[in-house]
Amino acid sequence: MKAKHNCVICGKEHSVCSKYSDCPNKRGWGKMCDTEQHFEILQAINRLEAKTITPKVFTAELTAMGLTYDNVEEFLPNISKYLRKYLKKDTIKQATPKEQKEEVPVE
């Protein structure tokens, strides 16, 4: 039986299995968030709050996830406000290591 949960990052309702063993794709993050990226954001927030990472590292992680000051508006208001404290208005998406490899010119 699937239960309904709301994502703690964006608030979107999603279905989750009542037992982890019943879930075909074993998404452990599904009880808290509707997407894996939203769970990664939640983990980064938790690490910052636990002081296991610095605000600078937190900002770098958010930027590496492709988050900017403007595109966090789709999240819950408290999450958006929290993230915007660390993302500057002029934050530009930085290329991930995979994207950097793809941008190497071919001769």
C-alpha positions in Angstrom: 0.0 0.0 0.0 1.3 3.4 -1.0 1.1 6.3 1.4 1.1 10.0 0.4 3.9 12.3 1.6 4.8 15.9 0.9 8.4 16.7 -0.2 10.1 18.7 2.6 11.9 20.8 -0.1 9.2 21.7 -2.6 6.0 20.5 -0.9 4.8 18.4 -3.8 2.7 15.4 -2.8 4.1 12.0 -3.9 3.4 8.3 -3.2 5.8 6.2 -1.2 5.7 2.6 -0.2 4.7 1.9 3.4 7.5 -0.6 3.7 11.0 -0.1 2.2 11.1 -3.8 1.1 7.9 -3.3 -1.0 9.5 -0.5 -3.1 10.7 -1.8 -6.4 13.4 0.8 -6.8 14.4 1.0 -3.1 14.3 4.8 -3.0 15.2 5.4 0.7 15.0 9.1 0.1 11.3 8.9 -1.0 9.9 9.2 2.4 11.3 12.7 2.8 11.6 14.1 -0.8 10.0 13.6 -4.2 13.3 13.6 -6.1 16.8 12.5 -5.4 18.1 16.0 -6.0 15.7 17.4 -3.4 17.1 14.7 -1.0 20.6 15.9 -1.8 19.6 19.5 -0.9 18.1 18.3 2.3 21.3 16.4 3.2 23.4 19.5 2.5 21.2 21.6 4.7 21.5 19.0 7.5 25.3 18.9 7.2 25.4 22.7 7.4 23.1 22.8 10.4 25.2 20.1 12.1 28.3 22.2 11.3 30.0 19.3 9.5 30.5 21.6 6.4 31.2 25.3 6.2 28.8 27.8 4.6 31.3 28.1 1.7 31.2 24.4 1.1 27.4 24.5 1.3 27.2 27.2 -1.3 29.6 25.3 -3.5 27.4 22.1 -3.2 24.2 24.1 -4.1 25.9 25.6 -7.1 27.2 22.2 -8.2 23.6 21.0 -8.1 22.7 23.8 -10.5 20.9 25.9 -7.9 20.8 29.6 -8.3 19.2 32.5 -6.4 16.4 32.6 -8.9 15.6 28.9 -9.5 14.9 28.1 -5.8 11.7 30.0 -5.9 9.9 26.8 -6.8 10.7 25.4 -3.3 8.7 25.9 -0.1 9.0 29.5 1.1 11.1 28.7 4.1 13.5 26.5 2.1 13.8 29.1 -0.7 14.5 31.8 1.9 17.1 29.6 3.6 18.9 28.8 0.4 18.9 32.3 -0.8 20.9 33.4 2.2 23.8 31.4 0.7 23.2 32.0 -3.0 23.9 35.4 -4.4 21.6 37.0 -6.9 24.4 36.8 -9.5 25.3 33.2 -8.9 26.0 31.5 -12.2 25.6 27.8 -12.6 29.1 26.2 -12.6 29.8 23.2 -14.8 29.9 19.9 -13.1 33.0 17.7 -13.6 31.0 15.6 -16.2 30.0 18.8 -18.1 33.5 20.1 -17.9 34.7 16.9 -19.6 32.1 17.2 -22.3 33.2 20.8 -23.1 36.7 19.8 -24.1 37.2 20.7 -27.7 37.7 18.0 -30.2 40.5 18.5 -32.8 
